[in-house]
């Protein structure tokens, strides 16, 4: 769930619709998508539109699901075009048909009823899809129960299509990793330009949703892993306050920073998916205190919702001056917000930003070992690995398949840490939390009486490089991530046809305000453009 590991420290089986993937990351002659993907019937279809089609009898959930499965086969199953979906659920059509019978009987569970959704392959499902975090060490592993998020989406009537590719172990494995690469899925690609990176670690969730392989998808984040791939793939992404969405049943990194969140093509879709994911879970005590309403998108269409004259938005200039082209997109976004009536406070400064990373990384090493060992223990005696030490040993025994491009030095470093009672851990986590919260975001928000802070979500996608790893240049996600506070990114423009997003982040539990800002911005300046799978930025 890490998008920026390098800055801090220096997941096809039987039943899949996807053919086995090559692990070669170089662009091949057969990378162009099949002609059959042109004019896709459901391109850019929203959750509300799919619901209307089902309500009007225009299409059934089974028909919609079949269209998405065929789309996955065309873009992921006949070659290495995207490599965004690791596997599909062989029972998906039967599930959709049952939901159609419910609808015909007058039982509609809500806006997600019959809507196909992908899950990142670190979100556990107790069905015929596996949950592996992209690692061959967990190949074939089926958890004993659904993650709470998956269970909530099933209750809401969503059709869980299958598992999206990701940066293996949510990119907490090596300082020289390539975002979107996993041993199971290969190198995921950016659908705008196939030679470019989709960012991560929720790479497949981003690429698949952008390419219209699903209505929306679930990603996870510890530090940037929803925000960055959403920005790079031209999506809306919501990284919620830690505790709004349960983490039980999700392969962990940090019990303090981890969260799942929605990745979608519109703000309304992201809000609808997030609403279906929330709920109090006795297995995750952080969910017990959430004051956020369950229907996060219910006021978006109301008259006056786009009037932001009652809000103050600060400009985080410390995240600028790294790419003039991205800065220009941000300046346009600021002017759009002004036109909507928002009071712009420019600049604002978040203290301790550089200092926080060292303490965060140290704390996460301890938390990853403790959390992963606990997760693997719950898989039972039949699990292929039972501890972080087992994972490290598996990788060493399967070097050619698991480590053809980069190593596992972060896993080894984490294995060397002690329990969460050690003074070094307690001090690192206390310091990271204090500097990012009370002395960081809280101080800036209260000192300027702000409702949100604005920053660039990321730069244009870089060329995937399996030899040297990722090339991050621009971003602002760390401030909210370490604090455990919410962050929403929305498409704000393009650089050479590559998407760039703007982020709005704020205090704990401020999701309704941030979603309102993002929705108003999206309505005033709709920058989302569907990808066209170009070979390079110069292709028309």
C-alpha positions as CSV (number, residue, x, y, z in Angstrom):
1,X,0.0,0.0,0.0
2,X,3.0,2.2,-0.4
3,X,3.5,4.4,-3.5
4,X,6.7,6.0,-2.4
5,X,8.9,3.4,-0.7
6,X,12.1,4.8,-2.1
7,X,11.5,8.2,-0.6
8,X,10.7,6.6,2.8
9,X,13.5,4.2,3.1
10,X,16.7,5.8,1.6
11,X,-0.2,-9.7,-5.1
12,X,-3.1,-16.7,-13.0
13,X,-4.8,-19.4,-11.4
14,X,-7.6,-21.9,-12.3
15,X,-10.8,-20.1,-13.0
16,X,-9.1,-16.9,-14.2
17,X,-10.3,-15.2,-17.3
18,X,-6.7,-14.1,-17.9
19,X,-4.0,-16.1,-19.6
20,X,-0.7,-16.6,-17.8
21,X,1.4,-13.4,-17.9
22,X,5.0,-12.9,-19.0
23,X,7.2,-11.1,-16.4
24,X,9.1,-9.3,-19.1
25,X,8.5,-5.6,-18.7
26,X,9.7,-4.4,-22.1
27,X,7.1,-3.3,-24.7
28,X,6.3,-6.0,-27.2
29,X,4.9,-5.8,-30.7
30,X,1.6,-7.4,-29.6
31,X,1.0,-4.7,-27.0
32,X,-1.7,-3.0,-29.0
33,X,-5.2,-3.9,-27.8
34,X,-7.5,-5.9,-29.9
35,X,-9.7,-3.9,-32.3
36,X,-12.8,-5.3,-30.6
37,X,-12.2,-3.0,-27.6
38,X,-13.1,0.1,-29.7
39,X,-16.6,1.4,-29.1
40,X,-17.1,-0.5,-25.9
41,X,-20.8,-0.4,-25.0
42,X,-20.2,0.5,-21.4
43,X,-17.3,3.0,-21.8
44,X,-17.4,5.6,-19.0
45,X,-20.7,4.2,-17.7
46,X,-21.4,5.4,-14.2
47,X,-22.7,3.4,-11.3
48,X,-25.9,5.5,-11.5
49,X,-26.2,4.8,-15.2
50,X,-25.7,1.1,-14.8
51,X,-28.4,1.1,-12.0
52,X,-30.8,3.0,-14.3
53,X,-30.2,0.4,-17.1
54,X,-31.0,-2.4,-14.8
55,X,-34.0,-0.6,-13.3
56,X,-35.4,0.1,-16.8
57,X,-34.8,-3.4,-18.0
58,X,-32.4,-2.2,-20.6
59,X,-29.7,-4.6,-19.3
60,X,-29.4,-7.1,-16.6
61,X,-26.5,-7.4,-14.1
62,X,-25.5,-10.7,-15.8
63,X,-25.4,-8.9,-19.2
64,X,-23.3,-6.0,-17.8
65,X,-21.0,-8.4,-16.0
66,X,-20.5,-10.4,-19.2
67,X,-19.6,-7.2,-21.1
68,X,-16.9,-6.4,-18.4
69,X,-15.6,-10.0,-18.5
70,X,-15.3,-9.8,-22.2
71,X,-13.5,-6.5,-21.9
72,X,-11.1,-8.0,-19.4
73,X,-10.4,-10.9,-21.8
74,X,-9.8,-8.5,-24.7
75,X,-7.4,-6.3,-22.8
76,X,-5.8,-8.6,-20.3
77,X,-6.5,-12.2,-21.5
78,X,-5.1,-12.2,-25.1
79,X,-1.6,-10.8,-24.4
80,X,0.2,-8.5,-22.1
81,X,-1.7,-5.3,-23.0
82,X,-2.5,-4.1,-19.4
83,X,-1.9,-6.9,-17.0
84,X,-4.3,-5.2,-14.6
85,X,-6.4,-8.2,-13.6
86,X,-4.8,-11.2,-12.0
87,X,-7.9,-13.4,-12.0
88,X,-11.6,-13.3,-12.3
89,X,-14.2,-15.1,-10.1
90,X,-15.5,-18.1,-12.0
91,X,-18.8,-17.7,-10.1
92,X,-19.3,-14.1,-11.1
93,X,-22.1,-14.7,-13.7
94,X,-24.1,-16.9,-11.3
95,X,-23.8,-14.2,-8.6
96,X,-25.0,-11.6,-11.1
97,X,-28.0,-13.8,-12.1
98,X,-29.0,-14.2,-8.5
99,X,-28.9,-10.4,-8.0
100,X,-31.1,-10.1,-11.1
101,X,-33.6,-12.4,-9.6
102,X,-33.6,-10.3,-6.4
103,X,-34.2,-7.2,-8.4
104,X,-37.1,-8.9,-10.4
105,X,-38.6,-9.8,-7.0
106,X,-38.5,-6.1,-5.9
107,X,-35.5,-6.4,-3.6
108,X,-32.9,-3.8,-4.6
109,X,-30.2,-3.5,-2.0
110,X,-29.0,-0.1,-3.0
111,X,-27.0,1.8,-5.7
112,X,-24.4,-0.9,-6.0
113,X,-26.9,-3.7,-6.6
114,X,-25.6,-5.7,-9.6
115,X,-22.7,-3.4,-10.3
116,X,-19.4,-5.2,-11.1
117,X,-16.4,-4.1,-8.9
118,X,-12.8,-5.3,-8.8
119,X,-10.8,-5.8,-5.6
120,X,-7.1,-5.3,-5.2
121,X,-5.4,-8.6,-4.6
122,X,-4.7,-8.0,-1.0
123,X,-8.4,-7.9,0.0
124,X,-9.4,-11.3,1.2
125,X,-12.3,-13.2,-0.3
126,X,-13.6,-16.6,0.8
127,X,-14.7,-17.6,-2.7
128,X,-12.9,-19.3,-5.6
129,X,-10.5,-16.4,-6.1
130,X,-7.2,-16.3,-4.2
131,X,-5.7,-13.6,-2.1
132,X,-2.0,-13.3,-2.5
133,X,-0.8,-9.7,-2.5
134,X,0.7,-10.6,-5.8
135,X,3.2,-13.1,-4.3
136,X,3.7,-16.6,-5.5
137,X,4.3,-17.5,-1.8
138,X,0.5,-17.3,-1.3
139,X,-0.5,-18.7,-4.7
140,X,-3.6,-20.8,-4.3
141,X,-4.4,-19.4,-0.9
142,X,-8.1,-18.8,-0.1
143,X,-8.7,-17.1,3.3
144,X,-11.2,-18.6,5.7
145,X,-13.5,-15.5,5.5
146,X,-14.1,-12.3,3.5
147,X,-12.4,-9.1,4.4
148,X,-15.0,-6.9,6.1
149,X,-14.8,-4.6,3.0
150,X,-15.6,-7.5,0.7
151,X,-18.4,-8.7,2.9
152,X,-19.9,-5.2,3.1
153,X,-19.8,-4.9,-0.7
154,X,-21.5,-8.3,-1.1
155,X,-24.3,-7.1,1.3
156,X,-24.7,-4.0,-0.8
157,X,-25.2,-6.1,-3.9
158,X,-22.0,-5.5,-5.7
159,X,-20.7,-8.2,-8.1
160,X,-17.1,-8.9,-7.1
161,X,-15.5,-9.5,-10.5
162,X,-12.1,-10.7,-9.3
163,X,-8.7,-9.5,-8.2
164,X,-6.6,-6.6,-9.6
165,X,-2.9,-6.7,-10.0
166,X,-0.7,-4.6,-7.6
167,X,2.8,-3.8,-6.6
168,X,3.7,-7.1,-4.8
169,X,3.3,-6.9,-1.0
170,X,1.8,-3.5,-1.7
171,X,5.3,-2.2,-2.6
172,X,6.8,-2.9,0.8
173,X,9.5,-5.2,-0.5
174,X,12.4,-3.3,-2.1
175,X,13.7,0.2,-2.5
176,X,14.2,-0.4,-6.2
177,X,10.8,-1.9,-7.0
178,X,8.7,-1.1,-10.1
179,X,5.2,0.0,-9.2
180,X,2.6,-2.4,-10.6
181,X,4.9,-5.4,-10.8
182,X,4.0,-8.7,-9.1
183,X,5.3,-12.2,-9.6
184,X,1.7,-13.4,-10.2
185,X,0.6,-10.6,-12.5
186,X,3.7,-9.3,-14.2
187,X,4.1,-5.6,-14.9
188,X,0.9,-3.7,-14.9
189,X,0.7,-0.9,-17.6
190,X,-0.7,2.5,-17.8
191,X,-3.7,2.5,-20.3
192,X,-2.9,6.0,-21.5
193,X,0.6,5.1,-22.7
194,X,1.4,1.4,-22.4
195,X,5.2,2.0,-21.9
196,X,4.4,4.2,-18.8
197,X,3.8,3.2,-15.2
198,X,0.4,3.1,-13.6
199,X,1.9,4.0,-10.2
200,X,1.0,1.9,-7.2
201,X,0.6,0.0,-5.2
202,X,-3.1,-0.1,-6.3
203,X,-1.9,-0.3,-9.9
204,X,-4.4,-2.8,-11.3
205,X,-7.3,-1.2,-9.6
206,X,-6.3,2.1,-11.3
207,X,-5.5,0.8,-14.7
208,X,-8.5,-1.5,-14.9
209,X,-11.0,1.1,-13.8
210,X,-9.6,3.7,-16.1
211,X,-9.7,1.2,-19.0
212,X,-13.4,0.4,-18.2
213,X,-12.8,-3.2,-17.2
214,X,-15.1,-2.6,-14.3
215,X,-17.5,0.0,-12.9
216,X,-15.0,0.9,-10.1
217,X,-12.4,-0.8,-7.9
218,X,-11.2,-1.0,-4.4
219,X,-7.6,0.0,-3.7
220,X,-5.6,0.2,-0.5
221,X,-3.2,2.8,0.8
222,X,-0.5,3.2,3.5
223,X,1.2,6.2,1.9
224,X,0.1,7.2,-1.6
225,X,-1.2,3.9,-3.0
226,X,-4.7,5.1,-3.8
227,X,-3.9,8.7,-4.6
228,X,-0.9,8.2,-6.9
229,X,-2.4,5.5,-9.2
230,X,-5.7,7.3,-9.3
231,X,-3.9,10.4,-10.5
232,X,-1.7,8.6,-13.0
233,X,-4.8,6.7,-14.5
234,X,-7.1,9.7,-14.7
235,X,-9.4,8.7,-11.8
236,X,-11.0,9.9,-8.7
237,X,-9.5,8.2,-5.6
238,X,-10.6,8.6,-2.0
239,X,-8.1,7.7,0.8
240,X,-10.4,7.8,3.8
241,X,-9.7,8.6,7.4
242,X,-8.2,5.5,9.1
243,X,-11.2,3.9,10.8
244,X,-13.9,4.8,8.3
245,X,-13.3,1.6,6.5
246,X,-12.3,-1.7,8.2
247,X,-8.9,-3.2,7.6
248,X,-9.7,-6.7,8.9
249,X,-8.9,-9.3,6.2
250,X,-6.6,-7.0,4.2
251,X,-3.0,-8.0,3.9
252,X,-1.4,-5.4,6.2
253,X,1.6,-3.0,6.3
254,X,0.7,-0.6,9.1
255,X,-2.1,-0.8,11.6
256,X,-1.9,2.9,12.1
257,X,-1.9,4.1,8.4
258,X,-3.5,1.3,6.3
259,X,-7.0,1.8,4.8
260,X,-9.0,0.7,1.8
261,X,-10.7,3.2,-0.5
262,X,-12.6,3.6,-3.8
263,X,-11.1,4.3,-7.2
264,X,-13.6,5.4,-9.8
265,X,-14.1,7.5,-12.9
266,X,-16.3,10.1,-11.2
267,X,-16.6,11.6,-7.7
268,X,-20.2,10.4,-7.4
269,X,-19.1,6.8,-8.2
270,X,-16.3,7.0,-5.7
271,X,-18.6,8.3,-3.0
272,X,-21.2,5.5,-3.8
273,X,-18.5,2.8,-3.5
274,X,-17.1,4.3,-0.3
275,X,-20.6,4.3,1.2
276,X,-20.9,0.6,0.4
277,X,-17.6,-0.2,2.1
278,X,-18.1,1.6,5.4
279,X,-19.4,0.1,8.6
280,X,-18.3,-0.8,12.2
281,X,-16.4,-4.0,12.4
282,X,-15.7,-5.6,15.8
283,X,-12.4,-7.0,14.4
284,X,-11.1,-3.4,13.8
285,X,-11.5,-1.2,16.8
286,X,-10.6,1.9,14.7
287,X,-14.0,1.7,13.1
288,X,-15.9,2.2,16.4
289,X,-15.5,6.0,16.5
290,X,-16.4,7.0,13.0
291,X,-18.9,9.9,12.9
292,X,-19.0,10.0,9.1
293,X,-22.5,9.4,7.6
294,X,-22.9,6.2,5.6
295,X,-24.3,7.8,2.4
296,X,-21.4,10.0,1.4
297,X,-22.8,11.1,-1.9
298,X,-26.4,11.9,-1.1
299,X,-26.1,15.7,-1.2
300,X,-24.0,16.0,-4.3
301,X,-26.8,16.7,-6.8
302,X,-28.6,19.2,-4.5
303,X,-28.9,22.8,-5.7
304,X,-26.1,24.9,-4.4
305,X,-23.7,22.0,-3.7
306,X,-21.2,23.5,-6.2
307,X,-21.1,26.8,-4.3
308,X,-18.0,26.7,-2.2
309,X,-18.2,30.3,-0.9
310,X,-18.4,29.0,2.7
311,X,-15.1,27.1,2.5
312,X,-11.4,28.1,2.9
313,X,-8.9,26.1,0.9
314,X,-5.2,26.4,1.5
315,X,-2.5,26.0,-1.2
316,X,0.3,23.7,-0.2
317,X,3.1,25.5,-2.1
318,X,5.7,23.3,-0.6
319,X,4.5,20.6,-3.0
320,X,5.0,22.8,-6.0
321,X,8.1,23.8,-8.0
322,X,9.1,20.3,-9.0
323,X,7.5,20.3,-12.5
324,X,6.3,23.5,-14.1
325,X,3.8,21.7,-16.3
326,X,2.1,20.2,-13.2
327,X,2.2,23.6,-11.5
328,X,0.4,25.1,-14.4
329,X,-2.4,22.5,-14.0
330,X,-2.6,23.3,-10.3
331,X,-2.9,27.1,-11.0
332,X,-5.8,26.4,-13.3
333,X,-7.4,24.3,-10.5
334,X,-7.0,27.1,-8.0
335,X,-8.7,29.5,-10.4
336,X,-11.6,27.1,-10.9
337,X,-12.0,26.9,-7.1
338,X,-12.0,30.7,-6.9
339,X,-14.7,30.8,-9.6
340,X,-16.8,28.5,-7.4
341,X,-16.5,31.0,-4.5
342,X,-13.9,29.2,-2.4
343,X,-11.7,31.5,-0.4
344,X,-8.1,30.6,-1.3
345,X,-5.4,30.9,1.3
346,X,-2.1,31.0,-0.5
347,X,0.4,29.8,0.6
348,X,0.1,27.5,3.7
349,X,3.0,25.4,5.1
350,X,2.8,22.0,6.8
351,X,5.6,21.7,9.3
352,X,7.9,18.7,9.7
353,X,7.1,17.2,6.3
354,X,10.7,16.1,5.6
355,X,11.3,14.9,9.2
356,X,8.3,12.7,9.4
357,X,9.4,10.1,6.7
358,X,12.3,8.6,8.7
359,X,10.1,7.9,11.8
360,X,7.2,6.6,9.7
361,X,9.4,4.1,7.9
362,X,11.0,2.8,11.1
363,X,7.5,2.3,12.6
364,X,6.2,0.6,9.5
365,X,9.0,-2.0,9.6
366,X,7.8,-3.1,13.0
367,X,4.1,-2.9,12.1
368,X,4.5,-4.9,8.9
369,X,6.2,-7.8,10.6
370,X,3.6,-7.9,13.4
371,X,0.7,-7.4,11.1
372,X,1.7,-9.9,8.4
373,X,2.6,-12.6,10.9
374,X,-0.9,-12.2,12.5
375,X,-2.6,-12.2,9.1
376,X,-0.8,-15.3,7.9
377,X,-1.5,-17.1,11.2
378,X,-5.2,-16.6,10.6
379,X,-5.0,-18.5,7.3
380,X,-4.5,-21.8,9.2
381,X,-2.3,-24.8,8.9
382,X,-3.0,-25.3,5.2
383,X,-1.5,-21.9,4.2
384,X,1.6,-22.1,2.0
385,X,3.5,-19.7,4.3
386,X,3.0,-18.9,8.0
387,X,5.3,-16.0,8.7
388,X,7.3,-13.2,7.2
389,X,10.4,-15.4,7.7
390,X,8.7,-18.0,5.6
391,X,8.0,-15.5,2.8
392,X,11.6,-14.4,2.8
393,X,12.7,-18.1,2.6
394,X,10.2,-18.7,-0.2
395,X,11.6,-15.8,-2.2
396,X,15.2,-17.0,-1.8
397,X,14.2,-20.5,-2.9
398,X,12.4,-19.1,-6.0
399,X,14.6,-16.2,-6.9
400,X,14.1,-16.5,-10.7
401,X,10.4,-16.2,-10.4
402,X,10.1,-13.9,-7.4
403,X,13.1,-11.7,-7.7
404,X,14.0,-11.3,-11.4
405,X,14.3,-7.5,-11.2
406,X,14.6,-6.4,-7.6
407,X,15.2,-7.9,-4.2
408,X,13.5,-8.1,-0.8
409,X,15.7,-5.9,1.4
410,X,12.7,-4.3,3.1
411,X,11.2,-7.7,4.0
412,X,14.6,-8.6,5.5
413,X,14.9,-5.3,7.4
414,X,11.4,-5.8,8.8
415,X,12.1,-9.4,9.9
416,X,15.0,-8.0,12.0
417,X,12.7,-5.9,14.1
418,X,11.3,-6.9,17.5
419,X,7.8,-6.7,19.0
420,X,5.6,-3.6,19.1
421,X,6.5,-3.2,22.7
422,X,10.1,-2.1,21.9
423,X,11.0,1.4,22.9
424,X,12.4,2.1,19.4
425,X,9.0,1.3,17.8
426,X,7.0,3.2,20.3
427,X,9.2,6.3,19.9
428,X,9.1,6.2,16.1
429,X,5.4,5.8,15.9
430,X,4.6,8.5,18.5
431,X,7.0,10.9,16.8
432,X,5.6,10.3,13.3
433,X,2.0,10.6,14.6
434,X,2.6,13.8,16.6
435,X,4.6,15.5,13.9
436,X,2.1,14.7,11.2
437,X,-1.0,15.4,13.3
438,X,-0.9,17.9,16.1
439,X,2.3,19.7,14.9
440,X,1.6,19.1,11.2
441,X,-1.8,19.0,9.5
442,X,-3.9,19.9,12.6
443,X,-1.7,23.0,13.2
444,X,-2.0,24.2,9.6
445,X,-5.7,23.6,9.3
446,X,-6.6,25.3,12.6
447,X,-4.0,28.1,12.3
448,X,-5.5,29.2,8.9
449,X,-9.0,28.1,9.7
450,X,-9.0,25.8,6.6
451,X,-11.5,23.3,5.4
452,X,-8.9,21.6,3.1
453,X,-5.5,21.9,1.7
454,X,-4.7,21.6,-2.0
455,X,-1.7,20.0,-3.6
456,X,-0.7,18.1,-6.7
457,X,-1.6,14.4,-6.5
458,X,1.3,13.3,-8.8
459,X,3.2,14.1,-12.0
460,X,2.6,12.5,-15.4
461,X,3.3,8.8,-15.5
462,X,7.0,7.9,-15.9
463,X,8.4,5.3,-18.3
464,X,8.4,1.9,-16.5
465,X,11.9,0.8,-15.8
466,X,12.4,-2.6,-14.3
467,X,16.2,-2.1,-14.2
468,X,16.3,1.1,-12.1
469,X,12.8,1.2,-10.5
470,X,10.3,4.0,-10.1
471,X,10.9,7.7,-10.8
472,X,8.6,9.8,-8.6
473,X,8.8,13.5,-9.1
474,X,5.7,15.2,-7.7
475,X,3.2,14.4,-4.9
476,X,1.5,15.5,-1.7
477,X,-0.1,12.3,-0.3
478,X,2.3,11.7,2.5
479,X,1.0,14.4,4.8
480,X,-2.5,12.9,5.1
481,X,-1.3,9.3,4.9
482,X,1.0,9.5,7.9
483,X,-1.6,11.4,9.9
484,X,-4.3,8.9,8.9
485,X,-6.5,11.7,7.6
486,X,-8.6,11.8,4.4
487,X,-7.4,12.7,0.9
488,X,-9.4,12.9,-2.3
489,X,-7.8,13.2,-5.8
490,X,-9.7,14.2,-8.9
491,X,-8.5,14.6,-12.5
492,X,-7.2,18.2,-13.1
493,X,-5.6,18.1,-16.5
494,X,-3.1,16.4,-18.7
495,X,0.6,16.7,-19.6
496,X,1.3,15.3,-23.1
497,X,-1.9,13.4,-22.8
498,X,-1.0,11.8,-19.4
499,X,-3.4,12.6,-16.6
500,X,-2.5,14.8,-13.6
501,X,-4.7,15.0,-10.5
502,X,-5.3,17.6,-7.8
503,X,-5.6,16.5,-4.2
504,X,-7.8,17.9,-1.4
505,X,-6.9,16.7,2.1
506,X,-8.1,17.8,5.5
507,X,-8.8,16.9,9.1
508,X,-9.9,13.5,10.4
509,X,-13.5,12.6,9.3
510,X,-13.8,15.5,6.9
511,X,-14.7,13.2,3.9
512,X,-18.1,14.9,3.3
513,X,-16.4,18.3,2.8
514,X,-13.6,16.9,0.7
515,X,-16.0,15.0,-1.5
516,X,-18.1,18.1,-1.9
517,X,-15.1,20.1,-3.0
518,X,-13.9,17.4,-5.5
519,X,-17.4,17.1,-6.9
520,X,-17.8,20.8,-7.4
521,X,-14.4,21.0,-9.1
522,X,-15.3,18.0,-11.3
523,X,-18.5,19.6,-12.4
524,X,-16.9,22.9,-13.2
525,X,-13.8,21.4,-14.9
526,X,-14.4,17.8,-16.1
527,X,-10.9,16.7,-17.1
528,X,-11.4,12.9,-17.2
529,X,-10.6,11.5,-20.6
530,X,-10.8,7.8,-21.4
531,X,-7.4,6.2,-22.3
532,X,-6.6,5.1,-25.8
533,X,-3.7,2.6,-25.1
534,X,-1.1,4.5,-27.0
535,X,2.4,3.1,-27.6
536,X,4.1,6.5,-26.7
537,X,3.3,10.1,-25.9
538,X,3.9,11.1,-29.6
539,X,1.2,8.7,-30.9
540,X,-2.0,10.5,-32.0
